[in-house]
């Protein structure tokens, strides 16, 4: 059986119409106050839910809110969680 011919591939040359890459400015670490606020918001949301379960009926404004207390507590915790995405 005859041997097949080997095809040579052309050398890859990148297209010249592309822009040159731009260096992105590296951002430094987050400010310590940011970390404190982030943790504080998460702990505040957790504390809101715990107080709602333990003494929500005896605190007048929490009793008026009713089931909205869950939304407030979870919104605070999710807000802190979303802040972690910007934390460096």
Secondary structure, DSSP 8 states (H G I E B T S, - for coil): ---------------TTS-------------HHHHHHHHHHHHHHHHHHHHHHHHTTTSHHHHHHTTHHHHHHHHHHHHHHHHGGG--
